[in-house]
Amino acid sequence: MPEEQFGRFRDYLKRVGFKFEQRPHQVFLARAEKLVVSLYESGKVVFGGVDRQLEREVRWYLTRLGAAGEALPRGLAEVSGKTRIGTDESGKGDYFGPLVVAGVLLDKRSEKELLAQGAKDSKKLSDERIMALERQVKRVLGAGRWEVLRIDPERYNTLYDELGDLNGMLAWAHSRLIENLLTGHPDCGLAVVDEFSARSLRAALMNKGSAIRVVQSDRGERDTAVAAASILARAEYLRRLERMGHAYGMEFPKGASAVVGPAREIVKRCGRDVLSKVAKTHFRTTEKVLE
């Protein structure tokens, strides 16, 4: 990152709760609970830790400061500009609301136009921007080149019990979207999916999907096709969460950190069984709500 932005970067990290340490050859080392950010005198920024959500937010701020991002991994760099299917999900880490998986079929023309529209990983966009971009993504892609699969909480909890884990459900949902998009576009020979379980996904793909090349990559949202799918998935998740709030007369928070209070409130009003209709009950949060 540019040296003239070092101070602004430090101020930002301080605002979001990082503590600072001095280290040799470093401008500073900043430490949060589960993430470490090191800024070197050369301007290089190195991340360590396991808080991927906070890391994404810090990386997004770095781009605002003019920092050059890391190069795409080989698999994603090779697919840029090619016709391909991209899939992504939303709601996986949210206690309330559905799991939504979306798929898009992208070609060179639509990729260029979506990049010009500012399409990127939905985690780096405000809710308002996501809803606006959803319309643009659907318009640019056109009919038959996108699909959204929503698994509401009651169905989600049933599937989780049947399939045994989240990876199995993700593989089932992603593979269905890939198969459906291939039905209308059988010449497409490539799909890009965020990394969860390559073995589960390959096993779930059926006749059409088994013949295509599937690229799975950590932080696959760096690919435009996956980013476009992430926008469609998040927009549908936000829309459904809002409708669920209207139906129950309360606001359901996003995420999984500030949900115990609202969950206890709705259980008090509607009984224990309501959780299976509004939440993903395998989360450990459920034990805290019912204790």
C-alpha positions in Angstrom: 0.0 0.0 0.0 1.2 3.6 -0.6 3.3 5.0 2.3 1.2 8.1 2.5 -1.7 5.9 3.6 0.0 4.2 6.5 -1.5 6.7 9.0 -5.1 6.3 7.7 -4.7 2.5 7.8 -3.6 2.6 11.4 -6.5 4.9 12.3 -9.0 2.6 10.7 -7.6 -0.5 12.5 -7.8 1.4 15.8 -11.4 2.3 15.2 -12.4 -1.3 14.6 -10.7 -2.5 17.8 -7.2 -3.6 16.9 -4.3 -3.3 19.5 -0.8 -2.4 18.3 2.6 -3.9 18.9 6.0 -2.8 17.6 8.1 -5.3 15.7 11.5 -5.0 13.9 11.2 -4.0 10.3 7.5 -3.4 10.6 5.5 -0.2 10.8 3.2 -2.0 13.2 1.6 -5.3 14.1 -2.1 -4.9 14.8 -3.9 -7.6 16.7 -7.7 -8.4 17.1 -9.1 -11.4 18.9 -8.7 -13.8 15.9 -6.8 -11.7 13.3 -3.3 -10.3 13.1 -2.4 -7.6 10.5 1.2 -6.8 9.9 2.3 -3.7 7.9 5.9 -3.7 6.8 8.1 -0.7 5.9 7.9 -1.8 2.2 4.1 -1.3 2.3 3.4 -5.0 2.3 0.4 -6.1 4.4 0.3 -9.6 5.7 -2.7 -11.3 7.4 -2.7 -14.1 10.0 -5.5 -15.7 12.0 -8.9 -17.2 11.4 -11.4 -14.4 11.3 -12.3 -14.4 7.6 -15.1 -11.9 7.9 -12.9 -9.3 9.6 -10.1 -10.0 7.1 -12.5 -9.4 4.2 -13.5 -6.0 5.7 -9.9 -5.0 6.2 -9.0 -6.0 2.7 -11.9 -4.0 1.4 -10.6 -0.9 3.2 -7.1 -1.5 1.8 -8.5 -1.3 -1.7 -10.0 2.1 -0.8 -6.6 3.3 0.3 -5.1 2.3 -3.1 -3.5 -1.0 -2.1 -2.8 -3.5 -4.8 -4.6 -6.8 -4.2 -2.9 -10.1 -4.3 -2.8 -11.9 -7.6 -5.6 -14.3 -8.4 -4.7 -17.9 -7.8 -3.9 -19.8 -11.0 -7.3 -21.5 -11.2 -9.2 -18.3 -11.1 -6.8 -16.4 -13.4 -7.2 -19.1 -16.0 -11.0 -18.8 -16.2 -11.2 -15.0 -16.6 -12.9 -14.1 -19.8 -14.2 -17.6 -20.5 -17.9 -18.6 -20.6 -18.6 -20.3 -17.2 -21.1 -20.9 -14.5 -20.4 -19.3 -11.1 -22.3 -20.3 -7.9 -22.2 -18.9 -4.4 -24.4 -19.0 -1.3 -25.6 -16.6 1.4 -27.0 -17.2 4.9 -24.6 -20.0 5.7 -23.2 -18.1 8.7 -26.5 -16.4 9.7 -28.5 -17.9 12.5 -31.9 -16.5 11.3 -33.3 -16.9 7.8 -32.7 -19.2 4.9 -29.7 -20.6 3.1 -29.8 -19.1 -0.4 -27.6 -20.5 -3.3 -27.4 -18.7 -6.6 -25.9 -19.6 -10.0 -25.1 -17.5 -13.0 -23.8 -18.2 -16.5 -21.3 -15.6 -17.6 -19.6 -14.9 -20.9 -17.0 -12.4 -21.9 -19.5 -9.7 -22.8 -21.5 -9.9 -19.6 -18.3 -10.2 -17.5 -17.0 -6.9 -18.9 -20.4 -5.2 -18.3 -20.7 -6.5 -14.8 -17.2 -5.3 -13.9 -18.1 -1.9 -15.2 -21.2 -1.9 -13.0 -19.1 -2.6 -9.9 -20.1 -6.2 -9.3 -17.9 -7.8 -6.6 -18.2 -10.1 -3.6 -21.4 -9.2 -1.8 -19.6 -9.2 1.6 -17.8 -6.0 0.4 -21.1 -4.2 -0.4 -23.8 -2.5 1.6 -27.2 -4.0 1.7 -28.6 -1.1 -0.4 -25.9 -1.5 -3.0 -26.6 -5.3 -3.2 -30.3 -4.7 -3.8 -29.5 -2.2 -6.6 -26.9 -4.4 -8.2 -29.2 -7.4 -8.1 -31.4 -5.8 -10.8 -28.3 -4.9 -12.9 -26.9 -8.5 -12.7 -30.2 -10.0 -13.8 -30.5 -7.4 -16.6 -27.0 -8.0 -17.9 -27.2 -11.8 -17.8 -30.7 -12.1 -19.3 -33.4 -14.7 -18.9 -32.2 -18.3 -18.5 -28.7 -17.3 -17.4 -29.3 -17.1 -13.7 -31.1 -19.1 -11.0 -31.7 -18.7 -7.3 -32.5 -21.6 -4.9 -33.8 -20.6 -1.4 -33.9 -23.2 1.4 -36.1 -21.8 4.1 -35.3 -22.7 7.8 -37.9 -25.5 8.2 -36.6 -27.2 5.0 -33.0 -26.4 5.9 -33.3 -28.1 9.3 -34.9 -31.2 7.7 -32.2 -31.4 5.0 -29.4 -30.9 7.6 -30.7 -33.9 9.6 -31.1 -36.0 6.4 -27.6 -35.2 4.9 -25.7 -35.1 8.2 -23.7 -31.9 7.6 -23.6 -28.5 5.9 -21.1 -29.6 3.2 -23.5 -32.2 2.0 -26.3 -29.6 1.7 -24.1 -27.1 -0.1 -22.9 -29.8 -2.5 -26.5 -30.7 -3.3 -27.6 -27.1 -3.8 -24.6 -26.0 -5.9 -24.8 -29.1 -8.1 -28.6 -28.6 -8.8 -27.9 -25.0 -10.0 -25.0 -26.1 -12.2 -27.2 -28.9 -13.7 -30.1 -26.6 -14.3 -28.0 -23.9 -16.0 -26.3 -26.5 -18.2 -29.8 -27.7 -19.4 -30.2 -24.4 -21.3 -26.5 -24.0 -22.1 -25.0 -27.5 -22.7 -21.9 -26.1 -24.5 -20.6 -24.6 -21.3 -17.7 -26.7 -20.0 -16.6 -24.8 -16.9 -18.0 -23.9 -13.4 -16.4 -21.9 -10.6 -17.4 -22.6 -7.0 -16.2 -21.2 -3.7 -14.3 -23.9 -1.9 -16.2 -26.1 0.6 -15.8 -29.8 -0.3 -14.6 -30.9 -3.7 -15.4 -34.5 -3.1 -19.0 -33.8 -2.0 -19.6 -31.5 -5.0 -18.2 -33.9 -7.5 -20.3 -36.8 -6.1 -23.5 -34.6 -6.2 -23.1 -33.6 -9.9 -25.1 -35.8 -12.2 -25.0 -36.4 -16.0 -24.5 -33.0 -17.3 -22.3 -31.6 -14.5 -20.1 -34.7 -14.3 -18.6 -33.8 -17.7 -17.5 -30.2 -17.0 -14.5 -28.8 -15.4 -15.1 -27.5 -11.9 -12.7 -25.0 -10.3 -13.0 -24.6 -6.6 -11.0 -21.9 -4.9 -10.7 -20.3 -1.4 -12.4 -16.9 -1.6 -13.9 -17.8 -5.0 -15.8 -14.5 -4.9 -12.8 -12.9 -6.5 -14.0 -14.4 -9.7 -16.7 -12.2 -11.4 -19.1 -15.1 -12.0 -19.0 -16.2 -8.4 -19.3 -12.5 -7.3 -22.4 -12.0 -9.4 -23.9 -15.2 -7.9 -23.1 -13.9 -4.4 -25.0 -10.7 -5.1 -28.1 -12.6 -6.2 -27.9 -14.9 -3.3 -27.4 -12.1 -0.7 -30.2 -10.0 -2.2 -32.7 -12.9 -1.9 -31.5 -13.6 1.7 -32.0 -10.0 2.7 -35.4 -9.9 1.1 -36.6 -13.1 2.8 -35.2 -12.0 6.2 -37.2 -8.8 5.9 -40.4 -10.6 5.0 -39.9 -13.0 7.9 -39.6 -10.0 10.2 -42.9 -8.6 8.9 -44.6 -12.0 9.4 -43.5 -12.3 13.0 -43.6 -8.6 13.9 -39.9 -8.2 14.8 -36.6 -7.5 13.3 -34.3 -10.5 12.8 -30.6 -9.6 13.0 -28.1 -10.8 10.4 -25.1 -12.9 11.4 -24.7 -15.1 14.5 -23.3 -12.9 17.2 -26.2 -10.7 18.5 -29.0 -13.3 18.0 -29.6 -14.9 21.5 -31.8 -12.0 22.7 -34.1 -11.9 19.7 -34.3 -15.7 19.6 -35.4 -15.9 23.3 -37.9 -13.2 22.6 -39.6 -15.1 19.8 -39.5 -18.3 21.8 -41.2 -16.6 24.7 -43.9 -15.3 22.3 -44.4 -18.3 20.0 -43.0 -21.3 21.8 -39.9 -23.4 21.3 -41.1 -25.0 18.0 -40.9 -21.6 16.3 -37.1 -21.8 16.1 -37.2 -24.5 13.5 -39.2 -22.1 11.3 -37.0 -19.1 11.6 -33.5 -20.3 12.5 -30.8 -22.9 11.7 -31.2 -25.0 14.8 -28.0 -26.9 14.6 -26.1 -23.7 15.5 -24.8 -23.8 19.1 -26.8 -20.7 19.6 -29.9 -22.8 20.0 -28.5 -24.4 23.2 -28.0 -20.9 24.7 -31.5 -19.8 23.7 -33.2 -22.8 25.3 -31.0 -23.2 28.5 
